[in-house]
């Protein structure tokens, strides 16, 4: 029971810090929207979505589904207020805001992976592996280029102009279907791609903590 609560707690904090990183980056680039709404805080109360941050992760863990999934309330930002550093094109500002979330999860994973190497006991090292796994999972899942995941905004920036325009039209069409599109994506992901994805995550975690 304690282990399950700890895992869900780590997942919640990892999701919260992911969202804070988005808001922090937007604020650093000139958009104070998240700051003004009190979202640049690690206090979970400001970010928790009752369904996505508590009910769904808890149900998946305690039901033995074999995987964890969840989300927090998205941190708001105004793309018209952010500015790119070093005179870069404006699109790179949105890329940086999108990349900040997965980037935070990767940083957290690397910190805890380092702690596994200096832990005074195998039991403590094994405990540190849990946040490594959760944060690597969150980082790479959010890099999938499907809306509203961060990877969709990042890929749009990286594509050549013609392909980016077509891709943006596709994103808008998908987003117009709202929750239905998200549920369909989750179903397709779990049915066809979850096994190779989790195998990849496990390999990355093993490489970082061996």
C-alpha positions, 0 to 999 in steps of 0.5 A: 500500500505504501509503495503504491501511494509513493509511486502515485505521489511521485507521478503527481509531482513529476507531472506538476514540475513538468507543467511548472517548467512550461510556465517558467519558460514562457515567463522567461520569454516574456509571457507572465500569464502562468505567473499571474495565475499562480501556476509557477509553484510546485504546490500540487494543489495549484496544478492537480486535475482531480481526474487526470492527476489522482483518479486515473493514475490511482485506478491504473496502479491499484487495478494492476493495469501494468502502466501509469498515465496521468495529466495535470491542468495545462499551464496557460500561456499567451503565444503572442507575448512570448519572444524568442531569444537571440533574435530567433524566429518566433516559432522557436519560442513556442518550441522552447515552451513546449520542450521545457516540460519533457526537458524537466522530466529528463533532468529529474530522471538524470538526477535520480539516476545519479542518486542510484549510483551513490545510494548507500544501500541497494534498497535505496538505489532501487527506490530511486529507480522509480522516479527515473522510470516515471520521468523517462516515461513522461518525457518520451510519452509527451514527445509523441507528436500528437495533440495536445502532447508537447511533441506535436508543437515541437515537430511543427517547428522542426518541419519545413514550411510547407510540411509544417503548414499541412501538419498544423492543419492536421493538428487543428482538425484533430483538436476539433474532435476534443476528448474523442480524439484523445480517447481514440489516441489512448486506445490506439496507443495502448492496443498497438504501441504500448509494448514497444514503448514501455520496452524502450522506456525500460531499456533507457532506464536500465542504461541510466541506472546500471 
